[in-house]
Amino acid sequence: MADDALITLDKAVFRAALPAGGRLMGLDVGTQTIGLALCDAGWSIASPAHTHKRTKFTRDKAALGEFAAAQSVKGLVIGLPLNMDGSESPRSQASRAFARNIAALSLPVLLWDERWSTAAAERAMIAQDMSRAKRAERIDAHAAALILQGAIDALTMG
């Protein structure tokens, strides 16, 4: 892991680490898959990219690093699953550990509250009349897009 890697919950600190902006990648980290989303360099809109099926961490890190490099990603927004009262859960700790491990990619990391992302993504896909099978294969990338959109909205306000 990079000793000087930035991992923060503070949007101002993350924003300061990216003075020229740049494309961001959102990640919805699950035990079996990682949903990926991307936003434009101007941080206006996030879109689902794809869902990565997890294998060994070294392979996952290499695949994520290649994708980030190919997309000219300058920072990562990783969903932090909190309990409804805002406290951390075992899943929160797993996301923090993932962030520490992925910091070897030398990209600033913003941990972002993802409490409602999957439920909101599911509702949106149902509203689009998407089949259950298609929802199952796309839910993580859509949740990643909602996580990323929430972060970029907060980063660009005020």
N, C-alpha and C positions, 0 to 999 in steps of 0.2 A: 504494500500500500504506500502511496505517496505520503510522506510525513507532513507536507504542507498543503494537502488536499483540503479544500473548503467544503465542509458539510454543515449546513445551517438550517435553522427554522425561521431565521430573520430575513424577510424579503428585501429589506434595505441593504443588508450585508451582501446578499446574493446579487442584487442589482448593481452594487458597487464593484463586484468582481467581474461584471460584464459591461464596462463603460460604453462599448460600441454596439451593444445589443447582440444580435446573432440568433441563429436558429436554436430552439430548445427542443429537447426530447422528453416527453412524459413517460413514466413507467408505473404500471399497476402491477406490483410484485406479488405473485401468488406462490403457492407451494409447488404447483405443477406447470404454471405458465407465467409469462410476463407480457402484459399488454403494453404495446408501444404506440405513442402518438407523437406527432411533430407539429410545430408551429412555424410560421414564416419568421424571417429575420427581424421584422418590425413588431413582432409580438401582438398581432391582432387576432388571429384565429388559429385554433388547434384542430387537427384532424386525426382520426384514427389511422395508424399505419398498418400494423399487423400484430399477431400474437405469436410470441416465441415460446416453443415447447421447451421447458427446462430439462437439462441433462446434468452433466457435471459442471460445477461452477466455472472451472477454467474454460470450458468450451462456451458456456453462456457468456462469460465476460468477453471472450474473443469475438463472438458473434455480435454482441452489442457494440463493442468497440469498432468493428468493421462497418456496421450499419451507421453508427454515429459519424464516423469519418466520411463515409460515402455521402451522407446528408449534410455535411459541414456543420454538425452540431457543436455549439459552444458551451452548453450547460445542460444539466439534467434536473428534472423535477420528479421526485420519487414520492409516491403516495405513502402517507403515514397513517395506518389504521388505528384510530383512537376509539376509546369507549365513548358512549353517548355523553358521559359527563366530562369528556375532555381528557380523562386520565389515559395513561398508556396501558397497553395489553401485551400479552406474549407476542402477538402478531406485530405490534409496534416495534418490539425489540428485534424481531426478525428483519423488519424493514431497515432498522438502523444498522444492523449487522451487514445487510446487503449493501447499504450505502457506503459503509466503511470499506468493504471489499471491492466495490466497483470504483472507488476513488482512485484506484490504480490507473484508470483511464485519464487521469489528470484533467477532469472537467469539474467545475464547481457544481455542487449538489444542493438543491433546496428540498427539504422535507416538507410536504404539504398535506394538510388534513384531508383525508379522503373518506370521511365517515359516510357520506351519502352517494359517492360516485357510482358504485355498482347498481344500486337501486334506481338511481336517476337514469343510468344508461339503459337498464332493462325497460323502464317505463317508456323511454324515447323509442326504443326499437319495437316495442309492442304497438306504440302509436303509429309507427310506420308499417304496421301489419307484417312484420318480419316473422318468419317461421321460427318455431322453437329451436330447430336444428341450426339455422343460421345465427340465431341469437347466441347459442351456446359457443359457436366457434368465433364470434366477433365481440362478445361482451367485454373481455379484458382490454382490447384495444379501444373500445368506446369509453370504458371507464377511465383509461389512461388519458383520453382526449378531454374528458370532463375535469380530471385532476389538473391537467396542463392549462386548460382554459381558465379555471379558477385562479391559478397562479399568475398567468399573464395578465388577467384582468386586474389583479391586485398590484402587480408590478408596474402597470402603466397608469394607474389612477393617481391623481394628485401629484 
